[in-house]
Amino acid sequence: MNRRHDPPQVGSVRRFSKAERWAHRATAVLMGVCVLTAAALYLPLFAQLIGRRALVVTVHEWSGIALPIPVLAALGSRAFRADLGLLNRFGSHDRRWIVAVLRRDGRPGSRPAHKFNAGQKLYAAWAAGATLIMLGTGLMMWWTQLVPLEWRTAATFIHDWLALTLGIVLAGHIGMAMADPEARRGMRTGWVGRAWAEREHPLWQPAPRPRPDRPDRRAGRREVR
């Protein structure tokens, strides 16, 4: 067992369930395949290096169709559904968080956040909407007999430009994750430090990690005597 990935026994709180972490990983892999294959299709340098355009197109199409599957599968998890409810709830503290970010106010307490801050909520909503639009326009481009030529032309335009925007936003998301090791640990192991949770998400009150039950040997010895 690799103890490097084990969270500390004391001072850790549960942030993500196993279903949530696997849904995130599977979605990240599929999204990465979509982005890389799109680059191989639209950028001449990558197209020449990789070649085999027909294979790249097939991989791109099927990875795009499979993109919603991890989220749909994770809906069976109660923790996942609860977090979706939190992501879909926007309160006054979220507006204060956005104002503080825009003003670059980094004072303690200036950016109140629950389990997810306003930036994470906006990103989740935007990514979900963009994924659905990309899936719809991609299907129009794949099955050309479904819609008229005018619709396919519009779908191609939207698909291409939204893909570029999605790539930029994903790069920003990855960059912010790389700058926060504790957030990455939470997604990797499911646990984060309580100090980090209180600093970054002060309105969130997660349950502490239970300590393992240990028998009181001294009490047992006294009973034997």
JOLINZI-V690223 format. One record per run of one state. SS is the DSSP state (helix for helix, strand for strand, loop for the rest). FROM is the first residue (numbers start at 1). LEN is the number of residues. Records with the same first field share a line. If there is no record, write none. Layout:
SS = FROM-LEN / FROM-LEN
This chain:
loop = 1-2 / 6-6 / 15-3 / 43-1 / 51-2 / 67-2 / 75-3 / 88-4 / 103-15 / 143-6 / 179-2 / 190-1 / 201-7 / 209-8 / 225-1
helix = 3-3 / 18-25 / 44-7 / 53-14 / 69-6 / 78-10 / 92-11 / 118-25 / 149-30 / 181-9 / 194-7 / 217-8
strand = 12-3 / 191-3 / 208-1
